[in-house]
């Protein structure tokens, strides 16, 4: 049973002038948990959302690869960390409905990234390590904890969804997509239905990566929404140029449209013309190129000049 934690002795860490914990110096999940737990009574939404973001960074494979692997944890240390994380998690869930949009979307994204990492079934986590503890807390048996968390995020989001800006909407969709979550609402609609409805009028304010994440997310969870895809296409085609779109954003947009079978020749021509106009493809890696070629082939938008330019670049890599 989860409960709020207490400790007889706490040395409160310093908070910045906005009242948020500064966890930039934390190098391990244990350090972050100690800092947050030692300021437990003063953990406000900003600190709670920042905590889960920091934890997601600390367990990321690219970060862990530079750290020595610990094969076992002492029982007392394991129980202490479990108690801390359980307590911080319980407080986060208990106060989630008071979060403003930015903090709610940030928390959802932190949860999503952690779940994606620790739910990697091809990776075995040593018993009692932070990854295993986080898996037990955030996923549970048969994913019941994960489902509860993202349903709770959806329920907390709905009353304030009109206040979500473009970045928050994109992060909320992405957070659910990376854990294959499509929360249902009482009226039979899904959270993704409402995200699409709120996003369409704001498409002009989306950053390129936000646009890419949005359509990628909808395709990932098979949340069909032809109107959203059509409006995204119109917004991209209407741009004077695609200079702000990096290779990953371009490839993800094309991939999402192709896999969702949302045929849009104007969008594919816009991207093809942009790539052909580039002096070189030095910013495009092999994966970007492969996805772009696959998307064009899938969408039957073949352009011999584009295929040659991209293929020649792949060979030269």
N, C-alpha and C positions, 0 to 999 in steps of 0.2 A: 504494500500500500504506500502510495506517495504521500509525503507530508512535508510541511515547511520545516527546514532545518534550523537548529539553534546550536550555539557553541558558547561555552562558558567564557572563553577568552577570544576576543577579536581585535585585531589591530586594523583599523579602517584605512584602506589605501586612499591616496589622494585622488580627488576628482577635479576635473577641469572646471572652468568658470561657468560652463553650461550644465554642470551637474552630472556629466557623463564620466564613467571610468575610462582612464587612459590605459588601454591594454596593449599598446604598441610594443612594450618591452617584454611581454610574455612570450616565452619560447616553447612552452609545452601546455597541454590541456590542463595539467595539474596546476601550473602557475596561474592560468586564467581562472580556473575554478577557485583557487585560494583567494585571488583578488576579489572576485565577485562575492564569494561567500562571506568574506570578512567585512563586506559592506552590505550584507544581505538586506537589512532593514531600509537601506537607502537606495535599493535598486529600483530605478524608475524605467519606463519603457525604453528610453534611449540607451541605457546601460544594458538592459536585457537583450535588446536586439543586437547591440554591438557585441555582446558576449557570444551569441550563437554564430555571428559572422566570424568572429575571431577563431572560435573552435573549428569551424568549417575550413578555415585557412590552415590551422595547425595540423589537421589530420589529412590534408591534401597530399596525394602521392608525391608531387614534386617537392613538397616541403619535407615529408618524411624520408625521402631518399637521401637527404643530407644528415639524417639523425641516426644514431646507433639504435639497432632493434633490441627491445627489451623482451626477453622470452618469458618472463614470469614476474608477477607482482606479489609482494608480501601480502598476507591476508589483511592485516590492519590497514595498510595503505590502500588496498583495493576497496575495502568497506568504506573508508573515509572518502575516497573519490566518488564512489557510488552515492553516498549520502549527499555530498555536495551537489552533484549533477542532478540528482532526483529533486532536491530542494529548489534549485534554480529553475529546473523545468516546471515544477509545480507552480512556482510563483509566476512564471511566464504565462502558463495556461490560465491561471486564475485571474490575471490582469489583462489578458489579451483584448478584451472588449473595450478597454480604455485606451488602446493604442491609436495614435493618429495614422493616416495612410502610409506615410513613409516608413514608420517604424514597423507597422504590420507587414508590409511587403518585404522589408529587410529581414524580419524574423522568419517569414515564410521561406525566403530564399536561403537563409542560413540553415534552417531545418532541412530543406530540400537537398542542399549540397551535402550535408552530413549523411542523410539517409542514402543518397546515391553512392557515397563512398563506402559506408559500412555495410550496405546491402549487396555488395559485390560478392556474389555466391562463389566466384572462382577464387576468392581470397579468404584464408582462414585467419581469424583473429585470436591471439593468445588470450586465454581466459583471464579476465580481470584487467586487461589493458583498456585504455580509454575507448578504443574502437569497439571492443566487445560490450563495454558498459553502455556506450551510446546506442549500440544496436539494440540492446535489451530495452532501453528506455524509449527510444524513438520508433522502433519497429515492432518489437514483441513477437510472440508466436502468431503465425498466420497473418502478420501485418496488421493486427487489430489496433496497435498503438498508432501506427502511421496513418491509418484511415481516420482514426479519431482526431489526430492532430490537424490534418488538412481539412476535415469537415469543420472543425472548430475555427480554423482560419477563414474558411468560406463564410461561416455564420457571422463571424466578427466583421468581415469585409462588407457584406451586403448593405448594412445601414449607412455606411460611409463611402460606398463605391463612387457616388457622384463627385466626391472630393479627391479621388485618385487622379494624379497627373499621368502623363504618358509613360514616364519611367516606372512609376509604381504599378501601372497596369501591366506593362511588359514583364516586370519582375514577378508579379503575382501569377501570370500565366506560365512563365518559365519555371517557377518554383514547383508548381503542380505537375507540369509536363515531365520534368526530369525524374519524378517518382511515380509517373503513370497514374496520377490522381485526377479524377473528374468528379468533384463533389456535386451531389444532387441536392436540390433545394425543395422546400415543401410543395411548391407549385408544380413540380415535375420538370422544371428547367434545370440547367446546370450552371455552375459558376462561369464556365466558358461562354455560355450564351450571353451572360450579362457583361463579361469582359469585352466581348466583341461589340456589343451595343454601345458601351461607354467609350471604346477606343476609336471607332469610326470617325466621330466628329473631331477627334484630336490627332488624327494621323499626320497632319501638317506639323505637329510639334514633336513627333517622335524622332529620336536620334536614329541613324541608320542601323545600329546594332539592335535597337529596340524594335524596329520594323522586322528585322531578320528573326529575332527571338520570338516575336509574336506569331508569325506565320509558321515558324518551325514548331512552336509549342502546340498550335492547333492541329498540325499534321501529325505530330508525335502521338497525341492521345486520340486521334481520329475524331476530333470535334468538328465535324463538317459545318462550314459556315461560308457558303459561296459569296455572300455579300461582302464579308470582311476581305476575302481574297480579291474580289473585284475592286473594292475601294483601295486596297493596298496597291494593286497594280496601277490604278488610275493616278494615285499619288506619286508613285515612282516615275511613271512615264511622263508626268507633267513637269518633272524637275528639268532644269536647264542642262544639268550634267550629273553624273554619278560620282564625282570626284571625292565626295565624303564617304563613300561606301568602300570599305576595305575588302580584300578578297574573300575573307571568311563570311562577311555579311552577304556579299553577292552570291556566293556558292550556296549558302543556307537558304536564301530566298528562292533561288531557282530550284533547289532540291525539294523544298516544301511544296512549291507549286506543282512540280512534276509528280511527286509521290501522292499528292492529294488529287491528282488528275484534274487540276484546275487549269485548263488550257487557256493560255493568254499570249497569243503571238506578239502583241505589241510590247509586252514586258520583256519577252525573250529577245526581241529585236533591239530594244533599248539597251539591254545589257551587252548583247553581241556588238553593237556599234561602239559602245564604250570601250570594251576590251580591244577591239580592232584599232581604235584610235590611240591606244596607249603606245608609247615609244618602246616599252619593253614590259615583260611580266615578272620582273625580278622580285616583286612582293608576293607573288603567287607560289605557294608550295605545291608539292605533288598532290596532296589531298584536295586542295582547292581546285586544281586543274581537273582531277579525275571526277570530282562531283559535278563540276560545270559541264564536262563532256557527257557524263551520264544523264544529267538533267535535260540537256538539249536532245539527246537521243531518245529519251523517254517521252519527251513532249513533242517529238517529231518536228523539232525546230532546227533541223540541220542547216548549218552554214559552212560550206567547205572552207572558206577563208578562216573562219574562227577555229574550226577543228584543226586545220594545219598549223595555225599560230600556236595554239595551246599544246598540241601534240609535239611540235618542235621544241617547245619550252620544256616539256616533261623529259624528252630525250636528253636535253642539254643539262638537266639538273644533276 
